[in-house]
Amino acid sequence: MDIKEISRLKEEMCEIGYRIQNNGFVAANDGNITVKIDEGQYLVTPTGASKGYMKPGMISIVNEEGEILDGLFKPSSEFKVHLCVYKHRPDARSVIHTHPPIATAYAVAGIPLDKYFLPEGICGIGSVPIVPYAIPGSQELADSMIPYLKDHNALLLENHGAVTVGNSLSEAYFKTETLEYSAKIMLLTSLIGRSHELPKEEIDKLLTRIREENPKLVHPGYRKYNSI
């Protein structure tokens, strides 16, 4: 990837960092963002830095061993988690880890987001499972995600937060927004005391339309009904 495109991606990562902070998806210096730029090379946000105040010069290029190829700032301590996603999802170009409050509350409660209420949620992220707890940033956490990566674009990390996967940086971010919005709707319907899931037939219609518009699209996350 050429220098101009890398510079553009760094600027975009700073914009996404501001958005996740401004939207309350992270607090203090929480969260991390990565982008795969070449085979074995990744743009990684710095550890211990507020994502809302990042500058492009704070983002390093890192290899699969976690070694800095270009940059002055130590990369995120949770890079192992991101690297695990890239190894097991060849289609992934970006990974975002956040702590969106409502979605994280479900992660703490051990409740997966597997209610198919809204077309946007079905098309955007599908079902969202709970990954068993492991220490943040550890290889154990990365390994605990492996069974879920093939079939899901968004994961809840038990007692921790969320991970979203996209084939671009913007797509990974939009999945974070969709995840928190879906969690909010699920919470509100539980408070109301009534809800109505879309039936399998309607879900299949949505998936058929997605495939017609983009036959090459890899869109996991529908194991509940074995729709794909």
MILO-585751 format. One record per residue: residue number from 0; y negated, z, x of N, C-alpha, C in turn. Coordinates in steps of 0.1 Angstrom, whole numbers, plus 5000, padded with zeros to 4 digits. Layout:
<recs>
  nr n_yy n_zz n_xx ca_yy ca_zz ca_xx c_yy c_zz c_xx
 NUM    Y    Z    X     Y     Z     X    Y    Z    X
...
</recs>
This chain:
<recs>
  nr n_yy n_zz n_xx ca_yy ca_zz ca_xx c_yy c_zz c_xx
   0 5012 5000 5008  5000  5000  5000 4988 5000 5009
   1 4978 4992 5005  4966  4991  5014 4956 5003 5012
   2 4947 5004 5022  4938  5015  5022 4929 5016 5010
   3 4925 5005 5005  4916  5004  4993 4923 5010 4981
   4 4936 5007 4979  4943  5012  4967 4946 5027 4969
   5 4949 5031 4981  4951  5045  4983 4939 5053 4980
   6 4927 5048 4985  4914  5055  4982 4912 5056 4967
   7 4915 5045 4960  4913  5045  4945 4922 5055 4938
   8 4935 5056 4943  4944  5066  4938 4939 5080 4940
   9 4934 5083 4952  4929  5096  4955 4917 5100 4946
  10 4909 5090 4943  4898  5093  4933 4903 5096 4920
  11 4914 5088 4916  4920  5090  4903 4927 5104 4902
  12 4933 5108 4913  4939  5121  4913 4929 5132 4911
  13 4917 5131 4917  4907  5140  4915 4902 5141 4901
  14 4901 5129 4895  4897  5129  4881 4907 5135 4872
  15 4920 5133 4874  4931  5139  4867 4931 5154 4869
  16 4928 5158 4882  4927  5172  4885 4917 5179 4877
  17 4905 5173 4876  4894  5178  4868 4898 5179 4853
  18 4905 5169 4848  4909  5169  4834 4919 5180 4831
  19 4929 5182 4840  4939  5193  4837 4933 5207 4838
  20 4923 5208 4847  4916  5221  4847 4907 5223 4835
  21 4899 5212 4832  4889  5213  4821 4896 5215 4807
  22 4908 5209 4806  4916  5211  4793 4924 5223 4792
  23 4923 5232 4803  4930  5244  4802 4945 5243 4805
  24 4949 5232 4811  4964  5230  4814 4968 5238 4827
  25 4958 5242 4835  4960  5250  4846 4949 5260 4847
  26 4951 5271 4855  4941  5281  4858 4940 5283 4873
  27 4928 5288 4877  4926  5290  4892 4931 5279 4900
  28 4940 5281 4910  4944  5270  4918 4958 5265 4915
  29 4962 5267 4902  4976  5263  4898 4977 5248 4897
  30 4989 5243 4896  4992  5229  4893 4993 5221 4906
  31 4999 5209 4904  5000  5200  4916 5003 5186 4910
  32 4998 5176 4918  4999  5162  4914 5004 5154 4926
  33 5013 5145 4924  5017  5136  4934 5018 5121 4929
  34 5016 5112 4938  5018  5098  4935 5026 5091 4946
  35 5036 5084 4943  5044  5076  4953 5037 5064 4956
  36 5033 5062 4969  5026  5050  4973 5034 5040 4980
  37 5045 5044 4987  5054  5035  4994 5067 5043 4994
  38 5078 5036 4998  5091  5043  4999 5090 5054 5010
  39 5092 5066 5005  5092  5078  5014 5078 5083 5018
  40 5068 5078 5010  5054  5082  5013 5047 5086 5000
  41 5040 5097 5000  5034  5103  4988 5020 5109 4990
  42 5012 5107 4980  4999  5114  4980 5002 5127 4973
  43 4997 5138 4979  5000  5152  4975 4987 5160 4974
  44 4985 5167 4963  4973  5176  4962 4975 5188 4971
  45 4964 5194 4976  4965  5205  4985 4970 5218 4978
  46 4976 5227 4986  4980  5240  4981 4967 5249 4982
  47 4967 5259 4972  4956  5269  4972 4943 5263 4969
  48 4942 5252 4962  4929  5246  4959 4928 5244 4943
  49 4917 5247 4938  4914  5244  4924 4915 5229 4921
  50 4923 5224 4912  4924  5210  4909 4911 5204 4903
  51 4903 5213 4897  4891  5209  4891 4880 5206 4901
  52 4881 5210 4913  4871  5208  4924 4876 5200 4936
  53 4887 5193 4934  4892  5185  4945 4883 5174 4949
  54 4884 5170 4962  4877  5159  4967 4888 5150 4973
  55 4886 5136 4973  4896  5127  4979 4901 5131 4993
  56 4892 5136 5001  4896  5140  5015 4905 5152 5015
  57 4908 5159 5004  4917  5170  5004 4931 5166 5001
  58 4933 5153 4998  4946  5148  4994 4953 5142 5006
  59 4965 5146 5009  4972  5142  5021 4983 5132 5018
  60 4987 5123 5028  4998  5115  5027 5010 5122 5034
  61 5021 5124 5026  5032  5132  5031 5045 5124 5031
  62 5054 5126 5040  5067  5120  5040 5077 5128 5032
  63 5090 5124 5032  5100  5131  5024 5104 5144 5031
  64 5101 5146 5043  5103  5159  5050 5092 5169 5048
  65 5081 5164 5041  5070  5173  5039 5060 5173 5050
  66 5062 5164 5060  5053  5163  5071 5040 5155 5067
  67 5029 5159 5072  5016  5152  5069 5015 5140 5078
  68 5014 5128 5072  5012  5116  5079 4997 5113 5081
  69 4990 5117 5071  4975  5115  5071 4968 5125 5063
  70 4959 5133 5068  4952  5143  5061 4951 5156 5068
  71 4942 5164 5064  4939  5177  5070 4943 5189 5062
  72 4947 5187 5050  4950  5198  5041 4965 5200 5039
  73 4970 5212 5039  4984  5215  5037 4988 5211 5023
  74 4998 5203 5021  5002  5199  5007 5008 5210 4999
  75 5009 5207 4986  5014  5217  4977 5027 5223 4981
  76 5029 5236 4978  5041  5243  4982 5053 5238 4972
  77 5049 5232 4961  5059  5227  4951 5063 5213 4953
  78 5060 5207 4965  5064  5193  4967 5078 5190 4966
  79 5087 5200 4969  5102  5198  4967 5105 5194 4953
  80 5098 5200 4943  5101  5197  4929 5098 5183 4926
  81 5086 5178 4931  5082  5164  4929 5092 5155 4936
  82 5095 5158 4948  5104  5149  4956 5118 5148 4949
  83 5123 5158 4943  5135  5158  4935 5134 5148 4924
  84 5122 5148 4917  5120  5138  4906 5121 5124 4911
  85 5114 5121 4922  5114  5107  4928 5128 5103 4932
  86 5136 5112 4938  5149  5109  4942 5159 5105 4931
  87 5157 5112 4919  5166  5110  4908 5160 5101 4897
  88 5148 5097 4898  5141  5088  4889 5134 5077 4897
  89 5141 5066 4900  5135  5056  4908 5124 5049 4902
  90 5123 5050 4888  5112  5044  4881 5099 5052 4882
  91 5100 5065 4886  5088  5074  4887 5078 5070 4898
  92 5066 5069 4894  5055  5067  4904 5045 5079 4905
  93 5046 5088 4895  5037  5100  4896 5044 5111 4889
  94 5041 5123 4894  5046  5136  4888 5035 5146 4887
  95 5034 5152 4876  5023  5163  4874 5030 5176 4870
  96 5026 5186 4876  5031  5200  4872 5019 5208 4868
  97 5020 5214 4856  5009  5221  4850 5015 5234 4843
  98 5005 5242 4838  5009  5254  4830 5002 5253 4816
  99 5003 5243 4808  4996  5242  4795 5000 5254 4787
 100 4991 5262 4781  4994  5275  4775 5004 5275 4764
 101 5003 5266 4755  5012  5266  4743 5026 5261 4747
 102 5026 5250 4755  5039  5246  4760 5046 5256 4769
 103 5038 5263 4777  5043  5273  4786 5048 5285 4778
 104 5042 5288 4767  5046  5299  4758 5060 5296 4753
 105 5063 5283 4749  5076  5280  4745 5086 5281 4757
 106 5081 5277 4769  5090  5279  4781 5094 5293 4783
 107 5084 5302 4781  5087  5317  4783 5096 5322 4772
 108 5094 5316 4760  5103  5320  4748 5117 5314 4749
 109 5118 5304 4758  5131  5297  4759 5134 5288 4748
 110 5124 5282 4742  5125  5273  4730 5122 5259 4734
 111 5131 5250 4734  5128  5236  4737 5120 5229 4727
 112 5112 5219 4731  5104  5212  4721 5112 5200 4717
 113 5121 5202 4708  5130  5191  4703 5129 5188 4689
 114 5117 5191 4683  5115  5187  4669 5107 5174 4668
 115 5112 5164 4661  5106  5151  4661 5097 5150 4648
 116 5085 5155 4650  5075  5156  4639 5066 5143 4639
 117 5062 5139 4650  5051  5129  4651 5056 5116 4659
 118 5052 5104 4654  5056  5092  4661 5050 5092 4675
 119 5038 5098 4677  5032  5098  4690 5041 5106 4700
 120 5046 5117 4695  5055  5126  4704 5068 5119 4707
 121 5073 5112 4697  5086  5105  4699 5085 5094 4709
 122 5074 5086 4707  5072  5075  4716 5067 5080 4730
 123 5060 5091 4730  5053  5095  4743 5062 5103 4752
 124 5070 5112 4747  5078  5121  4755 5092 5123 4750
 125 5095 5121 4737  5108  5124  4732 5111 5139 4732
 126 5123 5143 4733  5126  5158  4734 5123 5164 4747
 127 5120 5177 4747  5116  5183  4760 5125 5196 4761
 128 5134 5196 4771  5144  5207  4773 5138 5218 4781
 129 5145 5229 4782  5141  5241  4790 5150 5240 4803
 130 5143 5240 4814  5150  5240  4827 5152 5255 4831
 131 5164 5260 4835  5166  5274  4838 5156 5278 4849
 132 5152 5291 4849  5143  5296  4858 5148 5296 4873
 133 5139 5293 4882  5141  5295  4896 5128 5297 4902
 134 5127 5303 4914  5115  5306  4921 5106 5294 4922
 135 5093 5294 4918  5085  5282  4920 5084 5277 4934
 136 5085 5264 4936  5085  5258  4949 5098 5258 4956
 137 5108 5264 4951  5121  5266  4958 5130 5253 4956
 138 5139 5252 4965  5149  5241  4964 5158 5244 4952
 139 5160 5257 4949  5168  5260  4937 5161 5255 4924
 140 5148 5256 4923  5141  5250  4912 5143 5235 4911
 141 5141 5229 4922  5143  5214  4922 5157 5210 4918
 142 5167 5217 4923  5181  5215  4920 5184 5217 4905
 143 5177 5227 4899  5180  5231  4885 5174 5220 4876
 144 5165 5211 4880  5160  5201  4872 5169 5188 4872
 145 5178 5187 4881  5185  5174  4883 5193 5170 4870
 146 5200 5180 4863  5207  5175  4851 5199 5170 4840
 147 5186 5172 4840  5177  5168  4829 5169 5156 4832
 148 5168 5152 4845  5159  5141  4849 5162 5128 4843
 149 5175 5124 4842  5178  5111  4838 5174 5109 4823
 150 5174 5119 4815  5173  5118  4801 5159 5123 4795
 151 5150 5127 4804  5138  5132  4799 5126 5129 4808
 152 5114 5126 4801  5102  5124  4809 5093 5136 4809
 153 5096 5146 4802  5089  5159  4803 5099 5171 4803
 154 5096 5181 4810  5105  5192  4812 5096 5205 4810
 155 5102 5215 4804  5096  5229  4804 5104 5237 4814
 156 5097 5243 4823  5103  5252  4833 5103 5266 4828
 157 5114 5272 4826  5115  5285  4820 5107 5296 4827
 158 5098 5303 4820  5089  5313  4825 5080 5308 4836
 159 5076 5295 4835  5068  5289  4846 5058 5279 4840
 160 5062 5267 4835  5052  5257  4831 5059 5244 4827
 161 5053 5233 4831  5058  5220  4827 5057 5210 4838
 162 5066 5200 4837  5066  5188  4846 5066 5176 4837
 163 5058 5166 4841  5058  5153  4834 5059 5142 4844
 164 5066 5131 4840  5070  5120  4849 5064 5107 4843
 165 5058 5099 4851  5053  5086  4846 5055 5075 4856
 166 5054 5063 4852  5054  5051  4861 5040 5048 4866
 167 5031 5057 4863  5017  5056  4869 5011 5070 4867
 168 5000 5072 4875  4994  5085  4874 4988 5088 4860
 169 4982 5078 4854  4976  5080  4841 4987 5083 4831
 170 4999 5076 4832  5010  5078  4822 5015 5093 4824
 171 5017 5098 4836  5021  5111  4838 5011 5121 4831
 172 4998 5118 4833  4988  5127  4827 4989 5127 4812
 173 4989 5115 4806  4990  5114  4792 5002 5121 4786
 174 5013 5121 4793  5025  5128  4788 5022 5143 4788
 175 5014 5148 4798  5010  5162  4797 5002 5165 4785
 176 4992 5157 4782  4984  5159  4770 4993 5158 4757
 177 5002 5149 4757  5011  5148  4745 5020 5160 4744
 178 5025 5165 4755  5033  5177  4755 5026 5188 4749
 179 5014 5191 4754  5007  5203  4748 5003 5201 4734
 180 4999 5189 4730  4996  5186  4716 5008 5188 4707
 181 5020 5183 4712  5032  5185  4704 5036 5199 4703
 182 5034 5207 4713  5037  5221  4713 5028 5228 4703
 183 5015 5224 4703  5005  5230  4693 5010 5227 4679
 184 5014 5215 4676  5018  5212  4662 5030 5220 4659
 185 5040 5221 4668  5052  5229  4665 5048 5243 4662
 186 5039 5249 4670  5034  5263  4668 5028 5264 4654
 187 5019 5255 4651  5012  5256  4638 5021 5255 4626
 188 5031 5246 4627  5041  5244  4616 5049 5257 4614
 189 5052 5264 4626  5060  5276  4625 5051 5287 4618
 190 5038 5287 4620  5029  5297  4614 5028 5294 4599
 191 5028 5281 4595  5027  5277  4581 5040 5280 4574
 192 5051 5279 4581  5064  5283  4576 5072 5271 4570
 193 5066 5259 4572  5073  5247  4567 5071 5236 4577
 194 5081 5227 4577  5079  5215  4586 5089 5204 4581
 195 5087 5192 4585  5095  5181  4581 5097 5172 4593
 196 5109 5171 4598  5112  5162  4609 5114 5148 4604
 197 5110 5138 4612  5113  5124  4608 5128 5122 4609
 198 5134 5115 4599  5149  5113  4600 5153 5103 4611
 199 5165 5103 4614  5170  5094  4625 5167 5079 4622
 200 5167 5075 4610  5165  5061  4606 5150 5057 4610
 201 5141 5066 4608  5127  5063  4612 5125 5063 4627
 202 5132 5072 4633  5131  5073  4648 5137 5060 4654
 203 5148 5055 4649  5154  5043  4654 5144 5031 4652
 204 5137 5031 4641  5127  5020  4639 5116 5020 4650
 205 5111 5033 4653  5101  5034  4663 5107 5029 4677
 206 5119 5033 4680  5125  5029  4693 5127 5014 4694
 207 5131 5008 4683  5133  4994  4682 5120 4987 4685
 208 5109 4991 4679  5096  4985  4682 5092 4986 4696
 209 5095 4998 4702  5092  5000  4716 5099 4990 4725
 210 5112 4989 4722  5120  4979  4730 5116 4965 4729
 211 5112 4961 4717  5107  4948  4714 5094 4945 4722
 212 5086 4955 4723  5073  4953  4730 5074 4953 4745
 213 5084 4961 4750  5087  4962  4764 5101 4964 4767
 214 5109 4953 4768  5124  4954  4770 5128 4961 4782
 215 5119 4961 4792  5123  4968  4805 5119 4983 4806
 216 5113 4987 4795  5108  5001  4795 5120 5011 4796
 217 5119 5020 4806  5128  5032  4807 5122 5043 4799
 218 5128 5047 4788  5122  5057  4780 5132 5067 4775
 219 5136 5077 4784  5146  5087  4780 5140 5097 4771
 220 5149 5107 4767  5144  5118  4760 5148 5119 4745
 221 5158 5112 4741  5162  5111  4727 5176 5116 4725
 222 5181 5124 4734  5195  5128  4733 5199 5135 4720
 223 5189 5141 4713  5192  5149  4701 5199 5140 4691
 224 5195 5127 4689  5202  5119  4680 5210 5107 4687
 225 5211 5108 4700  5218  5098  4707 5213 5084 4703
 226 5200 5082 4703  5194  5070  4697 5194 5059 4707
 227 5195 5062 4720  5196  5051  4730 5208 5052 4739
</recs>
